[in-house]
Amino acid sequence: MALMANILIITFAALGLFLSWYIYHKKGKKEKLVCFVGDDCNKVIKSRYSKVLGIDNEIIGIFYYAFIIILALSLFLGIDAVAGIPVFNLLIIMGALASLFAVALLVIQAFVIKEWCEYCLLASAITIVIFAIEIIAR
């Protein structure tokens, strides 16, 4: 993968990691998230769709973005495979799954909850951009 693509992936993943941590931090302190796009971000982040298998979406995001950073750094350091699996393939697979998840959450916001959370929108956009960079860099 090209150096610039790697740097972009690490940068976007770091932004996503910070964003996921911020949501987790605010939610944990029971502080209200102030949104400008929708009326109530808290309606989204506290909905029944805010967890998968009992795990908060923002925790899943923290682990996803951290994993992407580790994989991209591995490529940057010349590590091409982990347990015999090409690192780039892992990036593509994780990016595809995360993008599908992000789109599903966007659909839920639009048609089920009928409320928008700008933090969630930004996290979804970051996830899709990371995947797009991976595809273009292929």
VOPAGU-2260 file (C-alpha; in pm, 1 decimal, decimal comma):
REM VOPAGU-2260
SITE   aa  ch    i         X         Y         Z
SITE  MET   A    0       0,0       0,0       0,0
SITE  ALA   A    1     125,7     347,2     -80,1
SITE  LEU   A    2     272,9     551,6     201,2
SITE  MET   A    3      20,1     833,4     158,9
SITE  ALA   A    4    -274,3     591,7     178,7
SITE  ASN   A    5    -128,3     443,2     495,4
SITE  ILE   A    6     -88,4     787,5     652,4
SITE  LEU   A    7    -446,6     879,6     558,4
SITE  ILE   A    8    -583,3     555,5     704,6
SITE  ILE   A    9    -392,7     609,4    1030,3
SITE  THR   A   10    -510,9     971,7    1048,1
SITE  PHE   A   11    -877,3     891,3     986,5
SITE  ALA   A   12    -863,8     593,5    1223,2
SITE  ALA   A   13    -713,1     816,9    1493,9
SITE  LEU   A   14    -998,9    1064,7    1441,2
SITE  GLY   A   15   -1251,0     781,2    1465,6
SITE  LEU   A   16   -1083,2     648,1    1778,7
SITE  PHE   A   17   -1099,5     989,7    1943,6
SITE  LEU   A   18   -1462,8    1036,2    1837,3
SITE  SER   A   19   -1567,4     694,6    1969,9
SITE  TRP   A   20   -1384,3     759,8    2295,8
SITE  TYR   A   21   -1554,1    1101,7    2324,7
SITE  ILE   A   22   -1901,1     948,4    2285,5
SITE  TYR   A   23   -1812,5     674,0    2535,1
SITE  HIS   A   24   -1679,1     931,7    2782,4
SITE  LYS   A   25   -1985,8    1157,0    2757,2
SITE  LYS   A   26   -2224,3     861,6    2777,4
SITE  GLY   A   27   -2040,4     719,6    3079,2
SITE  LYS   A   28   -2059,4    1048,5    3266,4
SITE  LYS   A   29   -2425,2    1076,0    3166,3
SITE  GLU   A   30   -2350,1    1410,9    3004,4
SITE  LYS   A   31   -2575,8    1520,2    2723,7
SITE  LEU   A   32   -2424,0    1529,5    2376,6
SITE  VAL   A   33   -2506,6    1856,4    2208,0
SITE  CYS   A   34   -2592,0    1810,7    1841,1
SITE  PHE   A   35   -2651,7    2072,5    1576,9
SITE  VAL   A   36   -2775,7    1840,9    1301,3
SITE  GLY   A   37   -3048,8    1655,7    1490,9
SITE  ASP   A   38   -3263,1    1747,6    1782,8
SITE  ASP   A   39   -3131,4    1487,6    2024,2
SITE  CYS   A   40   -2809,1    1288,3    1979,9
SITE  ASN   A   41   -2885,4    1115,8    2308,1
SITE  LYS   A   42   -3195,9     960,7    2156,4
SITE  VAL   A   43   -2964,6     786,2    1909,4
SITE  ILE   A   44   -2675,0     689,8    2137,5
SITE  LYS   A   45   -2909,8     559,3    2406,1
SITE  SER   A   46   -3148,1     378,9    2173,3
SITE  ARG   A   47   -3186,0       2,6    2173,7
SITE  TYR   A   48   -2968,5       3,5    1860,5
SITE  SER   A   49   -2672,1     151,1    2047,6
SITE  LYS   A   50   -2545,0    -196,0    2141,4
SITE  VAL   A   51   -2456,0    -514,2    1956,4
SITE  LEU   A   52   -2458,2    -831,4    2164,5
SITE  GLY   A   53   -2460,9    -612,7    2475,5
SITE  ILE   A   54   -2153,5    -413,5    2368,7
SITE  ASP   A   55   -2189,0     -38,1    2318,4
SITE  ASN   A   56   -2131,6      69,9    1958,3
SITE  GLU   A   57   -1872,3     323,4    2071,0
SITE  ILE   A   58   -1669,2      43,6    2238,2
SITE  ILE   A   59   -1686,5    -152,2    1912,5
SITE  GLY   A   60   -1568,4     165,8    1737,4
SITE  ILE   A   61   -1276,7     210,9    1977,0
SITE  PHE   A   62   -1157,2    -144,4    1912,8
SITE  TYR   A   63   -1216,3    -118,4    1537,4
SITE  TYR   A   64   -1023,6     206,2    1492,6
SITE  ALA   A   65    -740,2      86,9    1721,1
SITE  PHE   A   66    -716,7    -237,0    1520,6
SITE  ILE   A   67    -705,1     -42,2    1193,6
SITE  ILE   A   68    -425,1     177,1    1331,9
SITE  ILE   A   69    -228,8    -132,5    1437,3
SITE  LEU   A   70    -274,6    -296,4    1096,3
SITE  ALA   A   71    -178,5      19,3     906,9
SITE  LEU   A   72     126,5      69,6    1130,7
SITE  SER   A   73     221,4    -293,2    1066,4
SITE  LEU   A   74     223,2    -227,2     692,3
SITE  PHE   A   75     416,2      93,2     750,2
SITE  LEU   A   76     679,5    -108,5     941,3
SITE  GLY   A   77     699,9    -369,0     667,0
SITE  ILE   A   78     497,3    -643,2     834,6
SITE  ASP   A   79     300,1    -792,4     546,8
SITE  ALA   A   80     123,4   -1083,6     719,1
SITE  VAL   A   81     -13,9   -1183,8    1057,5
SITE  ALA   A   82     -58,2   -1556,3    1124,9
SITE  GLY   A   83     -15,7   -1613,9     752,3
SITE  ILE   A   84    -294,3   -1371,1     659,3
SITE  PRO   A   85    -190,2   -1068,7     450,9
SITE  VAL   A   86    -233,7    -751,7     658,1
SITE  PHE   A   87    -382,5    -569,3     361,6
SITE  ASN   A   88    -652,4    -838,1     330,1
SITE  LEU   A   89    -735,0    -792,9     698,8
SITE  LEU   A   90    -768,0    -418,1     640,5
SITE  ILE   A   91   -1004,0    -473,9     346,7
SITE  ILE   A   92   -1217,8    -728,4     532,8
SITE  MET   A   93   -1243,9    -512,9     846,5
SITE  GLY   A   94   -1315,3    -203,5     637,0
SITE  ALA   A   95   -1590,8    -378,6     441,8
SITE  LEU   A   96   -1758,5    -516,7     755,4
SITE  ALA   A   97   -1731,7    -185,7     938,4
SITE  SER   A   98   -1871,2       4,6     638,3
SITE  LEU   A   99   -2169,9    -230,2     617,1
SITE  PHE   A  100   -2227,2    -177,6     988,4
SITE  ALA   A  101   -2197,5     200,7     944,8
SITE  VAL   A  102   -2451,7     201,5     660,7
SITE  ALA   A  103   -2688,9     -13,7     868,1
SITE  LEU   A  104   -2663,1     235,4    1154,6
SITE  LEU   A  105   -2730,8     523,5     913,7
SITE  VAL   A  106   -3043,4     345,0     787,7
SITE  ILE   A  107   -3156,4     288,6    1147,3
SITE  GLN   A  108   -3108,9     657,8    1227,4
SITE  ALA   A  109   -3300,5     763,5     918,0
SITE  PHE   A  110   -3589,9     519,3     912,1
SITE  VAL   A  111   -3626,0     363,2    1256,4
SITE  ILE   A  112   -3516,5     619,4    1516,2
SITE  LYS   A  113   -3591,4     909,0    1279,7
SITE  GLU   A  114   -3327,8    1118,1    1450,7
SITE  TRP   A  115   -2973,1    1213,6    1357,6
SITE  CYS   A  116   -2660,2    1219,9    1569,9
SITE  GLU   A  117   -2381,6    1420,4    1409,5
SITE  TYR   A  118   -2116,8    1229,8    1603,6
SITE  CYS   A  119   -2258,1     903,4    1470,6
SITE  LEU   A  120   -2277,3    1047,7    1119,2
SITE  LEU   A  121   -1914,4    1154,0    1141,2
SITE  ALA   A  122   -1805,6     811,3    1271,2
SITE  SER   A  123   -1990,3     644,0     983,1
SITE  ALA   A  124   -1831,2     882,5     732,7
SITE  ILE   A  125   -1483,2     816,3     875,2
SITE  THR   A  126   -1538,9     439,9     852,3
SITE  ILE   A  127   -1654,5     460,6     491,0
SITE  VAL   A  128   -1366,0     693,1     397,2
SITE  ILE   A  129   -1114,1     449,9     548,1
SITE  PHE   A  130   -1263,3     168,4     342,0
SITE  ALA   A  131   -1261,0     385,3      27,5
SITE  ILE   A  132    -890,7     462,9      79,7
SITE  GLU   A  133    -818,9      92,4     123,4
SITE  ILE   A  134   -1002,0       8,5    -199,5
SITE  ILE   A  135    -832,4     287,7    -396,4
SITE  ALA   A  136    -488,7     193,5    -260,0
SITE  ARG   A  137    -536,7    -169,3    -359,3
